[in-house]
C-alpha cells in the first residue's frame, strides 16, 4: 500500500485534489490525518496495483471510444456517399439546363464602338449618303 499526500494522490489518479477530499469524506479512499510541524497533513492510502488498475480502466475506456469512433466514421462515410450522389444529380441537372438555353450570339469588340441597333452595313450606307 502506498501512502501519499493529497496532491500526489490527485496526480496519480488523474483527478483534482477536491475530488480526492470528497472521496475521503465518502469513505471511498482510506486516509489518515498526521500531525506535522506546520499543522495537520492528510496521507492517502493507495493500492500498490494502482498502475495496473489504471491501465485496465484506460483499456476499457479506449474500447468504448474506439467503438464510438468506428460508428462515427461509418455515419460520416454514409453522409459523404449521400453528398456525392447529390452532387452527381446536380451536375446532370445543370447539363440539362445548359442544353435548354438558347445559343448566345457572338459579339465582337467593335460592337461597343457602334451606336446600338446599327450594323456595319447600315453605317456604311449612312456614311455614303452624307
C-alpha positions as CSV (number, residue, x, y, z in Angstrom):
1,X,0.0,0.0,0.0
2,X,1.4,3.4,-1.0
3,X,0.9,6.4,1.3
4,X,1.0,9.7,-0.4
5,X,-0.2,13.3,0.1
6,X,-3.4,14.6,-1.4
7,X,-1.7,16.4,-4.3
8,X,0.3,13.3,-5.2
9,X,-2.8,11.1,-5.0
10,X,-4.7,13.5,-7.3
11,X,-1.8,13.4,-9.8
12,X,-1.6,9.6,-9.7
13,X,-5.4,9.1,-10.0
14,X,-5.6,11.9,-12.6
15,X,-8.3,13.8,-10.7
16,X,-8.5,17.1,-8.8
17,X,-7.5,17.5,-5.1
18,X,-11.1,18.4,-4.3
19,X,-12.2,15.0,-5.8
20,X,-9.7,13.2,-3.5
21,X,-11.1,15.1,-0.5
22,X,-14.7,14.2,-1.4
23,X,-13.7,10.5,-1.9
24,X,-12.0,10.6,1.6
25,X,-15.2,12.1,3.2
26,X,-17.4,9.5,1.4
27,X,-15.1,6.7,2.6
28,X,-14.1,5.6,-0.9
29,X,-10.4,6.2,-0.2
30,X,-8.6,5.4,3.0
31,X,-6.7,8.4,4.5
32,X,-5.4,9.5,7.8
33,X,-4.5,12.8,9.4
34,X,-0.9,13.2,10.5
35,X,0.5,15.9,12.7
36,X,3.4,17.9,11.3
37,X,5.3,21.0,12.5
38,X,3.1,23.2,10.3
39,X,-0.2,21.6,11.4
40,X,-2.1,18.6,10.1
41,X,-1.4,16.8,6.8
42,X,-3.5,14.1,5.2
43,X,-1.9,11.0,3.9
44,X,-3.9,8.9,1.4
45,X,-3.5,5.1,1.2
46,X,-3.4,4.0,-2.5
47,X,-3.2,0.3,-3.6
48,X,0.2,-0.9,-5.0
49,X,-1.6,-2.2,-8.1
50,X,-2.8,1.4,-8.9
51,X,-0.9,1.4,-12.2
52,X,-2.4,-1.9,-13.3
53,X,-5.9,-0.8,-12.3
54,X,-5.4,2.5,-14.2
55,X,-4.2,0.7,-17.3
56,X,-7.2,-1.7,-17.2
57,X,-9.5,1.3,-16.8
58,X,-7.9,3.1,-19.7
59,X,-8.2,0.0,-21.9
60,X,-11.9,-0.3,-21.0
61,X,-12.4,3.4,-21.9
62,X,-10.4,3.0,-25.1
63,X,-12.5,0.1,-26.2
64,X,-15.6,2.2,-25.8
65,X,-14.0,5.1,-27.5
66,X,-12.8,3.0,-30.4
67,X,-16.3,1.6,-30.9
68,X,-17.8,5.0,-30.8
69,X,-15.3,6.4,-33.3
70,X,-15.9,3.5,-35.6
71,X,-19.6,4.2,-35.5
72,X,-18.9,7.9,-36.2
73,X,-16.7,7.0,-39.1
74,X,-19.4,4.8,-40.6
75,X,-22.1,7.5,-40.2
76,X,-19.8,10.1,-41.8
77,X,-18.9,7.8,-44.7
78,X,-22.7,7.3,-45.3
79,X,-23.1,11.1,-45.3
80,X,-20.2,11.6,-47.7
81,X,-21.7,9.0,-50.1
82,X,-25.1,10.7,-49.9
83,X,-23.5,14.1,-50.8
84,X,-21.6,12.6,-53.7
85,X,-24.9,11.3,-55.1
86,X,-26.5,14.7,-54.7
87,X,-23.6,16.4,-56.5
88,X,-23.8,13.9,-59.4
89,X,-27.5,14.6,-59.7
90,X,-26.9,18.3,-59.7
91,X,-24.3,18.0,-62.4
92,X,-26.8,16.2,-64.6
93,X,-29.5,18.8,-63.9
94,X,-27.0,21.6,-64.7
95,X,-26.0,20.0,-68.0
96,X,-29.7,19.6,-68.9
97,X,-30.4,23.2,-68.2
98,X,-27.4,24.3,-70.3
99,X,-28.8,22.3,-73.2
100,X,-32.2,24.2,-72.9
101,X,-30.6,27.7,-73.1
102,X,-30.5,29.4,-76.4
103,X,-27.1,29.7,-78.1
104,X,-25.5,33.1,-77.4
105,X,-24.8,35.3,-80.4
106,X,-21.1,36.1,-80.7
107,X,-20.3,39.7,-80.1
108,X,-17.2,41.3,-81.4
109,X,-15.3,44.1,-79.8
110,X,-16.2,46.7,-82.4
111,X,-19.9,46.4,-81.5
112,X,-19.1,48.5,-78.4
113,X,-17.9,51.3,-80.7
114,X,-21.1,51.3,-82.9
115,X,-24.3,53.0,-81.8
116,X,-26.7,50.5,-80.6
117,X,-29.0,48.9,-83.1
118,X,-26.9,49.6,-86.2
119,X,-25.0,47.1,-88.2
120,X,-21.8,47.9,-90.0
121,X,-23.6,47.8,-93.4
122,X,-26.1,50.4,-92.2
123,X,-23.3,52.6,-91.0
124,X,-21.5,52.4,-94.4
125,X,-24.7,53.3,-96.3
126,X,-25.2,56.2,-93.9
127,X,-21.7,57.5,-94.5
128,X,-22.1,57.2,-98.3
129,X,-25.3,59.3,-98.3
130,X,-23.6,62.1,-96.4
